[in-house]
Amino acid sequence: MNPSMNARAWALLIALSVLWGGSFFFVGIAVKELPPLTIVALRVGGAAAALALVVWATGARPALSWPLARQLAVMGLLNNLIPFTLLVWGQTRIASGLAAILNAFTPIATVVLAHVLTDDERLTAPRAIGALLGLAGTVVLVGREAVTGAGGALWAQLACLGATLSYALASIYGRRFKALGLSPLATATGQVSAAALMLLPVAAVADRPWTLPSPGPETWGAILGIALLSTALAYVLYFRILALAGATNLMLVTLLVPVSALALGVLVLDETLRPAHLAGFALIAAGLACIDGRLLRRMRPVRHAASPD
């Protein structure tokens, strides 16, 4: 049976959506002064350093073997290096709103891939309908202005879609770490450390960051935010939700990210809440309810067994 979402999993999912919703904001600041590979390298490198300090302080370091290291490297490739690079590069050519819409394809990809690649997360009609409702809500929420000027940026849009496929594969592949007995902290540290080891040399050769003009304090603040909050802390929550509720439920976060980003804009930046936003919220809520399934089960009529004559 598909794992269900309990109150704890929902609370963690909402917190994760806030952290990842902030990543679009941080990237939007950083790309003004830094190239994509350097941004991603600083993101995973900073997150790896922060998580390693926490692991050292808490004594939670697991016994590392070559098979485990290889699995963490695959996870870092699928969940960090590939999607981060594709999304950041895409945001240099298309609006962040369009990137958010394209990122919302992740639950659809996860539902389909989980059906094919797993035995316990099967594709059902409510899950498929819920994913489509959530995607429609995201489009309504972000609005038509988000895609203004998107014409001609085909490769950037395909890059963002490629990131969603990589995220979907990562969420399915990451289920194995629960069986290995690794804690969410250890798994998160291992995957971002592997991604940093792979990417730092590439970014150094490709971007030669020491030759770039020194970024301003706003950019450094964005790098710290995306490394410590949107990556280090976010992936601890990510693996906790994955262990609690499974890959398909975990990818619901991509439907909540635009909601979180908008809510932060209203609360922090004094932006206006429009009727289209409320309509988008309603569609996303309906999609989440369909995928979760508990509300639909409660609405079904109870069948009473016929009493004997």
C-alpha positions as CSV (number, residue, x, y, z in Angstrom):
1,M,0.0,0.0,0.0
2,N,1.1,3.6,-0.6
3,P,2.4,5.2,2.6
4,S,0.0,7.8,4.1
5,M,0.7,11.3,5.4
6,N,0.2,11.9,9.1
7,A,0.2,15.2,10.9
8,R,3.9,15.1,11.6
9,A,4.8,14.4,7.9
10,W,2.5,17.3,6.8
11,A,4.2,19.7,9.2
12,L,7.7,18.7,8.0
13,L,6.5,18.9,4.4
14,I,5.2,22.5,4.9
15,A,8.5,23.5,6.6
16,L,10.5,22.0,3.7
17,S,8.3,23.9,1.2
18,V,9.2,27.2,2.9
19,L,12.9,26.4,2.9
20,W,12.9,25.4,-0.8
21,G,10.6,28.2,-1.7
22,G,13.2,30.6,-0.4
23,S,15.8,29.0,-2.7
24,F,14.2,30.6,-5.8
25,F,14.6,34.0,-4.1
26,F,18.2,33.4,-3.1
27,V,19.2,32.1,-6.6
28,G,17.5,35.1,-8.2
29,I,19.8,37.4,-6.2
30,A,23.0,35.3,-6.7
31,V,22.7,34.9,-10.5
32,K,23.1,38.7,-10.9
33,E,26.8,38.4,-9.9
34,L,27.9,34.8,-10.0
35,P,27.8,32.1,-12.7
36,P,25.6,29.0,-12.2
37,L,28.3,26.4,-11.5
38,T,29.9,28.6,-8.9
39,I,26.5,29.2,-7.2
40,V,25.8,25.5,-7.0
41,A,29.3,24.7,-5.8
42,L,29.0,27.2,-3.0
43,R,25.6,25.9,-2.2
44,V,26.6,22.3,-1.8
45,G,30.0,23.1,-0.4
46,G,28.6,25.4,2.3
47,A,25.8,22.9,3.2
48,A,28.3,20.0,3.4
49,A,30.6,22.0,5.8
50,A,27.7,23.0,8.0
51,L,26.3,19.5,8.2
52,A,29.7,18.0,8.8
53,L,30.1,20.2,11.8
54,V,26.8,19.1,13.2
55,V,27.7,15.4,12.6
56,W,31.0,15.9,14.4
57,A,29.4,17.8,17.3
58,T,26.6,15.2,17.8
59,G,28.8,12.1,17.2
60,A,26.4,10.8,14.6
61,R,29.0,9.8,12.0
62,P,28.1,6.4,10.5
63,A,30.6,3.8,9.5
64,L,31.5,4.6,5.9
65,S,32.1,1.8,3.3
66,W,32.7,1.9,-0.4
67,P,29.3,0.5,-1.3
68,L,27.6,3.2,0.9
69,A,29.9,5.9,-0.5
70,R,28.8,4.9,-4.0
71,Q,25.2,5.1,-3.1
72,L,25.6,8.5,-1.5
73,A,27.4,9.7,-4.6
74,V,24.5,8.6,-6.8
75,M,22.1,10.4,-4.5
76,G,24.2,13.5,-4.6
77,L,24.3,13.4,-8.3
78,L,20.6,12.9,-8.8
79,N,19.4,15.1,-5.9
80,N,21.9,17.9,-5.9
81,L,24.4,18.3,-8.7
82,I,22.2,17.7,-11.7
83,P,18.9,19.4,-10.7
84,F,20.6,22.4,-8.9
85,T,22.8,23.1,-11.9
86,L,19.9,22.8,-14.4
87,L,17.6,25.0,-12.4
88,V,20.1,27.7,-11.7
89,W,21.2,27.7,-15.4
90,G,17.5,27.8,-16.4
91,Q,16.8,30.8,-14.2
92,T,19.5,32.8,-16.0
93,R,17.3,32.6,-19.1
94,I,13.6,32.3,-18.0
95,A,11.5,33.9,-15.2
96,S,11.6,32.3,-11.8
97,G,7.8,32.0,-12.0
98,L,8.1,29.8,-15.0
99,A,10.8,27.8,-13.4
100,A,8.4,27.2,-10.5
101,I,5.7,26.0,-12.8
102,L,8.1,23.6,-14.6
103,N,9.4,22.4,-11.2
104,A,5.8,21.4,-10.3
105,F,6.0,18.6,-12.8
106,T,8.0,16.7,-10.2
107,P,5.1,14.9,-8.5
108,I,3.7,13.8,-11.9
109,A,7.1,12.3,-12.8
110,T,7.4,10.7,-9.4
111,V,4.0,9.2,-9.5
112,V,4.7,7.6,-12.8
113,L,8.3,6.5,-12.1
114,A,7.3,5.1,-8.6
115,H,4.6,3.0,-10.3
116,V,7.2,1.5,-12.7
117,L,10.2,1.2,-10.3
118,T,8.6,0.3,-6.9
119,D,6.2,-2.3,-5.6
120,D,4.5,-0.3,-2.9
121,E,3.8,3.1,-4.5
122,R,1.4,2.3,-7.2
123,L,-0.2,4.8,-9.6
124,T,-3.9,5.3,-8.7
125,A,-6.5,7.5,-10.3
126,P,-6.7,9.8,-7.2
127,R,-3.0,10.3,-7.2
128,A,-2.9,11.1,-11.0
129,I,-5.8,13.5,-10.7
130,G,-4.2,15.1,-7.6
131,A,-0.9,15.7,-9.3
132,L,-2.7,17.4,-12.3
133,L,-4.8,19.5,-10.0
134,G,-1.8,20.6,-8.1
135,L,0.0,21.5,-11.3
136,A,-3.0,23.5,-12.5
137,G,-3.1,25.3,-9.2
138,T,0.6,26.2,-9.5
139,V,0.0,27.7,-13.0
140,V,-3.0,29.8,-11.7
141,L,-1.0,30.8,-8.6
142,V,2.0,32.1,-10.4
143,G,0.0,33.8,-13.1
144,R,0.3,34.6,-16.8
145,E,2.9,37.2,-16.2
146,A,5.3,34.5,-15.0
147,V,5.8,33.2,-18.5
148,T,6.1,36.6,-20.2
149,G,9.2,36.6,-22.3
150,A,9.6,32.8,-22.1
151,G,9.3,32.2,-25.9
152,G,12.5,31.0,-27.5
153,A,14.1,29.8,-24.2
154,L,13.4,26.2,-25.1
155,W,16.6,24.8,-23.7
156,A,16.1,26.6,-20.4
157,Q,12.7,25.1,-20.1
158,L,13.9,21.7,-21.0
159,A,16.7,22.1,-18.4
160,C,14.1,22.8,-15.7
161,L,12.1,19.7,-16.8
162,G,15.2,17.7,-16.7
163,A,15.7,18.8,-13.1
164,T,12.2,17.5,-12.2
165,L,13.0,14.1,-13.6
166,S,16.3,14.0,-11.6
167,Y,14.4,14.9,-8.4
168,A,11.9,12.2,-9.1
169,L,14.5,9.5,-9.6
170,A,16.4,10.7,-6.5
171,S,13.3,10.4,-4.3
172,I,12.8,6.8,-5.4
173,Y,16.5,5.9,-5.1
174,G,16.7,7.5,-1.7
175,R,14.3,5.1,-0.2
176,R,17.1,2.6,0.3
177,F,18.8,4.6,3.0
178,K,16.0,3.9,5.5
179,A,16.7,0.2,5.2
180,L,20.5,0.8,5.7
181,G,19.7,2.4,9.1
182,L,21.2,5.8,8.3
183,S,19.7,8.8,10.1
184,P,18.3,11.7,8.0
185,L,21.3,13.8,9.2
186,A,23.9,11.3,8.1
187,T,22.2,10.8,4.7
188,A,21.9,14.5,4.1
189,T,25.5,15.1,5.0
190,G,26.7,12.2,2.8
191,Q,24.8,13.3,-0.3
192,V,25.7,17.0,-0.2
193,S,29.4,16.1,0.6
194,A,29.5,13.8,-2.4
195,A,27.9,16.5,-4.6
196,A,30.4,19.0,-3.4
197,L,33.4,16.8,-4.0
198,M,32.2,16.2,-7.6
199,L,31.3,19.8,-8.4
200,L,33.9,21.9,-6.8
201,P,36.7,20.9,-9.2
202,V,34.4,21.3,-12.2
203,A,33.3,24.8,-11.1
204,A,36.9,25.8,-10.5
205,V,38.0,24.8,-14.0
206,A,34.9,26.1,-15.8
207,D,34.2,29.4,-14.0
208,R,37.7,30.3,-12.5
209,P,35.8,32.0,-9.7
210,W,38.9,33.7,-8.3
211,T,39.0,35.8,-11.5
212,L,35.4,37.1,-11.0
213,P,34.6,40.5,-9.3
214,S,34.0,40.1,-5.6
215,P,30.2,39.8,-5.0
216,G,28.4,42.2,-2.7
217,P,27.0,41.5,0.8
218,E,23.6,40.8,-0.7
219,T,24.9,38.0,-2.8
220,W,26.9,36.5,0.0
221,G,23.8,36.6,2.2
222,A,21.9,34.8,-0.5
223,I,24.6,32.2,-0.8
224,L,24.5,31.6,3.0
225,G,20.7,31.4,2.9
226,I,20.6,28.8,0.1
227,A,23.5,26.8,1.6
228,L,22.4,26.7,5.2
229,L,18.6,26.9,5.0
230,S,17.5,25.8,1.6
231,T,20.1,22.9,1.4
232,A,21.6,21.8,4.8
233,L,18.5,22.1,6.9
234,A,16.1,21.3,4.0
235,Y,17.7,17.9,3.3
236,V,17.6,16.8,6.9
237,L,13.8,17.3,6.6
238,Y,13.8,15.8,3.2
239,F,15.1,12.4,4.3
240,R,12.9,12.4,7.4
241,I,9.8,12.8,5.3
242,L,11.1,10.2,2.8
243,A,11.4,7.7,5.7
244,L,8.0,8.6,7.1
245,A,5.8,8.9,4.0
246,G,7.5,7.6,0.8
247,A,8.7,9.1,-2.4
248,T,5.4,10.1,-4.0
249,N,4.2,12.0,-0.9
250,L,7.6,13.7,-0.5
251,M,7.3,15.2,-4.0
252,L,4.1,17.0,-2.9
253,V,6.5,19.6,-1.7
254,T,7.0,20.9,-5.2
255,L,3.3,21.8,-5.3
256,L,3.7,23.7,-2.0
257,V,6.8,25.6,-2.9
258,P,5.0,28.3,-5.0
259,V,2.5,28.7,-2.2
260,S,5.3,29.2,0.4
261,A,7.1,31.6,-1.9
262,L,3.9,33.7,-2.3
263,A,3.1,33.6,1.4
264,L,6.6,34.8,2.2
265,G,6.2,37.6,-0.3
266,V,2.9,38.7,1.3
267,L,4.2,38.5,4.9
268,V,7.8,39.7,4.4
269,L,7.7,41.9,1.3
270,D,4.2,43.3,1.7
271,E,3.0,41.9,-1.7
272,T,-0.7,41.8,-2.6
273,L,-2.8,38.7,-2.4
274,R,-5.0,38.5,-5.5
275,P,-8.1,36.4,-6.3
276,A,-6.0,34.3,-8.7
277,H,-3.8,33.4,-5.8
278,L,-6.8,32.1,-3.8
279,A,-8.0,30.1,-6.8
280,G,-4.5,28.5,-7.1
281,F,-4.5,27.7,-3.4
282,A,-7.8,25.9,-3.7
283,L,-6.7,23.8,-6.7
284,I,-3.4,22.9,-4.9
285,A,-5.4,22.0,-1.8
286,A,-7.7,19.8,-3.8
287,G,-4.7,18.1,-5.5
288,L,-3.0,17.4,-2.1
289,A,-6.3,16.0,-0.8
290,C,-6.6,13.6,-3.8
291,I,-3.0,12.4,-3.4
292,D,-3.2,12.0,0.4
293,G,-6.5,10.1,0.0
294,R,-7.7,10.2,3.6
295,L,-10.4,12.8,2.9
296,L,-11.7,10.8,-0.1
297,R,-11.9,7.6,2.0
298,R,-13.9,9.4,4.7
299,M,-16.4,10.7,2.1
300,R,-17.1,7.2,0.7
301,P,-20.4,5.7,1.9
302,V,-20.0,3.0,4.4
303,R,-21.2,-0.4,3.1
304,H,-23.1,-2.4,5.7
305,A,-23.2,-6.1,5.4
306,A,-26.7,-7.4,4.8
307,S,-28.3,-8.9,7.9
308,P,-29.5,-12.5,7.6
309,D,-33.2,-13.1,7.5
